[in-house]
Amino acid sequence: MMANIEIASENIKHDNIQPVKPRILLAVSGSVAAIKFEILCRSFLEWAEVRAVATKSSLHFLDKASFPRDVILYTDDDEWSSWKKIGDGVLHIELRKWADIMVIAPLSANTLAKIAGGLCDNLLTCIVRAWDYSKPIFVAPAMNTFMWNNPFTKRHLDAINELGVNLIPPVTKRLACGDYGNGAMAEPSVIYSTATCTFFRKPSNFTPDVQLSITELAALDMCQERAIFKPMNSEEKELLKQRCGGSWKLVLRYILAGEICCRREKSQAIAGPSHSVAVTSSGSVYSFGSNSSGQLGHGTLEEEWRPRLIRSLQGIRIIQAAAGARRTMLISDAGQVYAFGKESFGEAEHTTEGSNVVTTPQLVKSLKGIYVVQAAIGNFFSAVLSREGRVYTFCWGNDSKLGHRTEPNDLEPHPLLGPLENIPVVQIAAGYCYLLALACQPSGMSVYSVGCGLGGKLGHGSMADEKYPRLIEQFQTLNLQPRVVAAGAWHAAVVGQDGRACTWGWGRYGCLGHGTEESESVPRVVESLGNMKAVHVATGDYTTFVVSDTGDVYSFGYGESSSLGHSSVIDGQGNRNANVLSPKLVTSLKKINERVVQISLTNSVYWNAHTFALTDSDKLYAFGSGDKGQLGAELPAQQTERAMPEQVDINLS
Ligand SMILES: Cc1cc2nc3c(=O)[nH]c(=O)nc-3n(C[C@H](O)[C@H](O)[C@H](O)COP(=O)(O)O)c2cc1C
């Protein structure tokens, strides 16, 4: 039977997208038993995301008509068709990284010999040669009895056993060729159960609950691996499950949705108003730029022109940072919040001007008992998100705005009342006197907004303020599942799971990207980005950045201070940097030949804005205003800004 299978050469490098199921790579080599490969693929689909790799010989035994549609099949040709130039992903390495577990069934005598000898002359053997043996790998040999009994077989099996490959032994029966004896591949059901049981025993060591379906078990197993779930006790886990809608699959979806938005436990860089904060992937924090209120956290009030490590945080792993007007907030992996800078929480010092400053990170004691996973600093208020998805706000939110009773400089957090009390929130974003919350319900993702409605930035079709969080209904009309939200000072943006980007609010300087300066009081899709898949969005005072799944960066809006990253041009009115009314590719970032995964830009009604672009190899590029050292570098004399991205001298790995 000649195989006629459509081969997928889709780029599998989606670093921003977290797995929702364990990922299994099934491989097939040239044995008659390959006709059972399709059954194996189907059985693993029950709990895993499945991708398949076939050798050239095995294609003689595979049948397109019965092959599962949701399994991508790769062959040797894909190695080369997916690689065009230096910098492109190499398929066998990408698949090796992608997979949590690998099963080769059937394993031919030829492929067995090659693996044992370390040969790698096709896609399958290259993956095995590069395999990370801390991840499980199984083989189910299938061959004629004469081959099986050949002394080479034992030698080769010993060699692969030494490597850490798990054997699912063949069985004795009448073989396809008519001979009787050992060498037939184990039944697919045995291969399936052996691999499944080992996989679930290995990562988390929990006792399987017979009440749970296999998919629920898989989801719970994945949850156990996540940083915010691990430290919970059983009662807290059960409460989270109820809050998410009653299943572990929903809990997993909730946790993963949050990880996508916040780069939790990954490197990140935050461009505040004239100061900057960078967190390394191991949780150290560097700060630089303006320090007039101690917002750099070094115990001083002096500017820093180079990234400087905050030494007092030694031993504390920081997983998230927020920077606002003269203040900084940091979140630790233990759910604690540290704040410093102007009118911060904790013991304040009085400067000569009489304002309250805190110059070293202070634990926000009033949040005791709340395990915080994200903080957002808006104008006149701050907000934090707990790991259960509850939102608390501090300061400012008087009765007509954020719907609760806080006073300016109130040290007590107030839970956000209204509909979000019972709906888990995965991400918060704060702008000028308003807050956006991305919520995760069994029915899907949604966005709520609360606070000041000026400019239409709450997205409800009016300029009215909202006292309690209110659902933005337009996403249902657009049939768009929000994935990430961004709150600029006066406008907001969302990226949907299908890759569409939406903007709304005050359209001044073209920051909505619709080709005009018109405002929009409900979310509107940015049509001119229709040919790319957006995965990330960042908003500033009147600026917006959208990042595509291939790492291309588009920016639009206010052109002064070079924070859009386009080369400096003087427009018809003599302005130095023209405003950009429609999304424009940031070619200067394209030239660095790195994949951009995060953009952060100044967002607090502060005109001298700067921008950070972080790449998947943890390199940080900065451009825009640098008058206070916020770019992490000294600028030449008389120069206050830099139009082209330059790498910041900092190691974020
Ligand atoms: C009809 C047919 C059936 C075969 N069945 C097997 C088999 O069950 N096991 C095996 O090891 N080789 C078998 N072979 C030989 C392999 O296909 C051959 O060694 C091939 O080079 C394997 O390539 P691969 O390991 O790259 O898939 C068979 C060959 C043919 C023509």
The ligand as an SDF file (V2000), in Angstrom:
LIG
                    3D

 31 33  0  0  0  0  0  0  0  0999 V2000
    7.2800   -5.8430    2.9670 C   0  0  0  0  0  0  0  0  0  0  0  0
    8.3970   -5.5520    3.9270 C   0  0  0  0  0  0  0  0  0  0  0  0
    8.2300   -5.7640    5.2420 C   0  0  0  0  0  0  0  0  0  0  0  0
    9.2500   -5.4730    6.1600 C   0  0  0  0  0  0  0  0  0  0  0  0
    9.0270   -5.6720    7.4910 N   0  0  0  0  0  0  0  0  0  0  0  0
   10.0270   -5.4060    8.3530 C   0  0  0  0  0  0  0  0  0  0  0  0
    9.8210   -5.5900    9.7490 C   0  0  0  0  0  0  0  0  0  0  0  0
    8.7590   -5.9970   10.2060 O   0  0  0  0  0  0  0  0  0  0  0  0
   10.8230   -5.2560   10.5900 N   0  0  0  0  0  0  0  0  0  0  0  0
   12.0160   -4.8010   10.1310 C   0  0  0  0  0  0  0  0  0  0  0  0
   12.8950   -4.5190   10.9400 O   0  0  0  0  0  0  0  0  0  0  0  0
   12.2370   -4.6270    8.8180 N   0  0  0  0  0  0  0  0  0  0  0  0
   11.2740   -4.9120    7.9170 C   0  0  0  0  0  0  0  0  0  0  0  0
   11.4770   -4.7090    6.5810 N   0  0  0  0  0  0  0  0  0  0  0  0
   12.7730   -4.1670    6.1450 C   0  0  0  0  0  0  0  0  0  0  0  0
   12.8310   -2.6500    6.3660 C   0  0  0  0  0  0  0  0  0  0  0  0
   11.7640   -2.0320    5.7320 O   0  0  0  0  0  0  0  0  0  0  0  0
   14.1690   -2.1150    5.8750 C   0  0  0  0  0  0  0  0  0  0  0  0
   15.1880   -2.6110    6.6930 O   0  0  0  0  0  0  0  0  0  0  0  0
   14.2200   -0.6140    5.8480 C   0  0  0  0  0  0  0  0  0  0  0  0
   15.4960   -0.1880    5.4450 O   0  0  0  0  0  0  0  0  0  0  0  0
   13.9040   -0.0170    7.1890 C   0  0  0  0  0  0  0  0  0  0  0  0
   14.0820    1.3890    7.1250 O   0  0  0  0  0  0  0  0  0  0  0  0
   13.7670    2.3520    8.3630 P   0  0  0  0  0  0  0  0  0  0  0  0
   14.3740    1.7040    9.5580 O   0  0  0  0  0  0  0  0  0  0  0  0
   14.4290    3.6370    7.9970 O   0  0  0  0  0  0  0  0  0  0  0  0
   12.3180    2.4920    8.4300 O   0  0  0  0  0  0  0  0  0  0  0  0
   10.4570   -4.9920    5.6740 C   0  0  0  0  0  0  0  0  0  0  0  0
   10.6470   -4.7820    4.3150 C   0  0  0  0  0  0  0  0  0  0  0  0
    9.6290   -5.0740    3.4490 C   0  0  0  0  0  0  0  0  0  0  0  0
    9.8720   -4.8730    1.9760 C   0  0  0  0  0  0  0  0  0  0  0  0
  1  2  1  0
  2  3  1  0
  2 30  2  0
  3  4  2  0
  4  5  1  0
  4 28  1  0
  5  6  2  0
  6  7  1  0
  6 13  1  0
  7  8  2  0
  7  9  1  0
  9 10  1  0
 10 11  2  0
 10 12  1  0
 12 13  2  0
 13 14  1  0
 14 15  1  0
 14 28  1  0
 15 16  1  0
 16 17  1  0
 16 18  1  0
 18 19  1  0
 18 20  1  0
 20 21  1  0
 20 22  1  0
 22 23  1  0
 23 24  1  0
 24 25  2  0
 24 26  1  0
 24 27  1  0
 28 29  2  0
 29 30  1  0
 30 31  1  0
M  END
$$$$
